[in-house]
């Protein structure tokens, strides 16, 4: 088992639950934006037309093994900003993943630090939704892991079952791959998304995103984001009993120096 529980992910069985959860979150958010175009069916937001929905859901199962392999390949390429590790390979790989998932415009956005990635998928819908991703991961010491952190091995864990152990399997490449897998399912099923997407990705989240503003405030990127009704961040927060958490907001961190003086108090 890894030294960080958030990087243990079930590759089968439970990973389907995680992937379905992420896809459901994306489709549910879309349903809010599109209103009556969506209906609820079996706990999932249904696509316009049951046949389309069934084809997409069937495609998820059909591509499961390929999705697991894609996640393992991504985990094998860790981008660690604090160590200047795998740059520019990290953003270039993120861009490739976006293109493979069906984004029609993809570009690497240089910054003063590590490059970001900006992509759009225009499905011809009336509504735009943004997706945030990070392609970097935390540092790690292989000696603290029960299996090599970059091999993403599938192991049996007592009380849980088969899981994938690797740096980034949950924070955050696993949930992000689940989102990309949902897009692959639409693409493979020949079904258009009911919403257009704007993707913004960064490679410095683990060092507090010092240059991310240079990505989102690039005029072309900012203009695309302003068209969006909201933004989602793929996450896989799930307890062992199957309960999930849904975050309805996010806040960042700031760094400051506070100087305190008592001179006005006469001291």
N, C-alpha and C positions, 0 to 999 in steps of 0.2 A: 504494500500500500504506500502511496506517496506521502510526503511530509505535509501535504496540504490537501485536506479532504475535498476541497472544491475542484481538484483536478482528477478525481476518480469518477469515471462515467461508464455506466453499463452500455456495451456495444450492441446488445440484442435485447429483445424483450423490453426492458426499461428504456432503452434509447429510443425505441419507437414511441413510447409514451412521451419522452422529452421532445422528440421531433414533432409529434402531433401537437404537443402543448405550444411549442413555438409557432408552428404553422397556424394553429387555432388563434393564437394571440394576434398574429398578423392579419388573418382573415376577419377576426372580430373587430379589430380596429378599422379595417376597410368597411365592414358592415355599418359601423357608426357613420362613416363618411357617406356611404351610398344609400343608406336608409332602406327603402322598400325593395331595392334590387336584390337584397339578400333576405333569406329566411333561415330560421333555425331548424336543424335536422340532426337528430341523434347527438345533440350536444356540440355540434360543429356548425360554423357559419357555412351555409350552403352556397355554392356558386350558382349563378343564373343558369337554370337547366340542370336537372338531376344527372343526366348522362355525362355532362362535362365534369361535374363534381366526382362522380364515380370513377371516371377515367383518371383524374388527377390522384385520387386516393389510391387507386390500384397501382399507379406508377410509382408512388412512394415505396410500396412494398417491393415492387419489381427491382428498384434500384438500390435497395438497402445495402447489399454487400458492397456495391460500388461507392456508396456514400461513406461507409466505414473506412474503405481504403483511401478515399480522398482526405478524410480527417487524419488518418495515420500519416499520410504523405505530408500534410500541412504541419503536423506536430513535429515531424522530423526536421523542419526548417524553422528553428526558433529565432525570432527577431527580438533582441534585447537591447533597448536603447542605452541603458546604463553601461553596457559593455561594448557598444558599437558593433554588435554582432549581427551578421547577415543583413547588411545594408550595402547596396540597394536591392539585394535579392528579396527582402521582405515585402516592400511595396510593389515590386514587379510581380511577385507571386500573388499578392492580393488583387492586383489588376487582372491577372490571368483568371483567377477564380471568378471575378465579376463577369468577365467576357464569356467564360464557359457557362455561367448561369443564365445568360441571355441579355445582359445589359448591352445596349447598342452603342452607347458612347462611354468610353472609359479612358481616363487619363491619370497619370501620376502627377501630383502637384508638389513641386519642390518647396521647401521651407528653409528657415535658418537652421533647422535641425534635421529630423528625419521626415522624409516625404510622406504626404498623405495620398489618398486615392479618391477621386470623384468620378461617379458614374451615374448615368440615367438610363431608365428603361421606359420608353414611351410605348404603351400598349394601345394608345388611341382613346384612353378613358378620359373622363372629365375631371377626375380627381387625382391629385398627386400626394404621395405619402413618402416621408423620408425614413431612411434606415441608417443607423449609426453602427459602425463596427470598429474594433481595434485589432490590429494584426500582431501587436507585440505581446510578449509574455514576461512573467517575472523571472528573476534569476533563480538558479537552482544549484544544489550540490548533489550530484549523483549518489554520493555515499549515504545520503539520508533517504534514499528511495529503495523500495523493495524490489523494483524492476527498473531497467534503464528508462529514464524519463523521456527520452526522445524516440523510443521504439514503439510507444503506445501499444504495449502488449495487452492481449485479452486474457484475464486471469479469473480464477474462481475466488471470490471473497466470501467467507462464512457469514451467513445471515443476510447476504445481499444477492449473491449469484455471480454471473459473469459480468465483469466490468472491464473498462479500458483504463489503464493507468498511464498517464503521460502529462508532461507540462503543457497546460493549455486545454486539456480535454473539456473542462467546464469553464475555465476563466481564460479566454472566452471563445476559443475556437470551436468547441463542440456545439454550443447554441448557435453560433454564427453559421457553422456548416449545416445545421438543421434548417436554418432560414434559406441558405443557398440551395439545399436539397429540395425544399418546397418549390423554388423557382425552376429547378431542373425537372421536377414532376410536371409542372405546368407545360414546360417546353416539350418534354417527352410525350405528353398526352396530346399535344397540339391544341392546347387551350390557352386563349389569351387571358392575361391577368385582368381583373375588373378594376384595377387601379394602376396608375403610373408610379414609378419608384425613382427616388433620388438617393444614391448611396454616398455617404461620406465616411471615410475610414482613416484612421491615424495609426502611427507607430510609436507614439510616446505616451500612451495612457498611463503606463506603469511608472513614469517619472513626472506625473501631474500635468501632462499635455501642455508644455510650455509654448509650443508653436502651432497648436491646432487652429488658433484664430486666423493664421495665415492661409489656412485651407478654406475655412467656412466664409471668410470675408473676401476671398477672391471674387471679383464682380460676377463672373459667370456662375460660380457656386452659390453665392448669396442669392442671386436672382432665382436660381432653381429652388433653393430652400424656401424662399418666400412664397412660392406657389403651393407649398405643402400644407395640408390640414393638420399635420402632426408628425411626430417622429417616434419610432420604436427602437429599442435596444434589445437585440436577442439575448435572452438570459435563460438559464436552465435551473432555477432555484427549486429543487424538489427534495423533500424529506424522504426517509426510508419507507415511511408509510404511504408514500405516493402523493402526499399533499404538496401543493405548489404555492409559490408566492408570486403575486403579480405586482410589480412596482408601477405606481401611477405618476412618478416623478423622479427626478434625479438632481443632485446638487454636487458641485465640484469642491475643490480645495483651493485655498489661497495661501501664499507665503508672505509674511510681513515681519517687520522689525518694530517692536513697540518700545518707545522710550518714555519712562515715567519720571516725573520730577515733582518734588514737594516744595519748590521755591515759593509758590503762591500761598503756601500754608505757613510761610515764615520759617521754614526749616532749611 
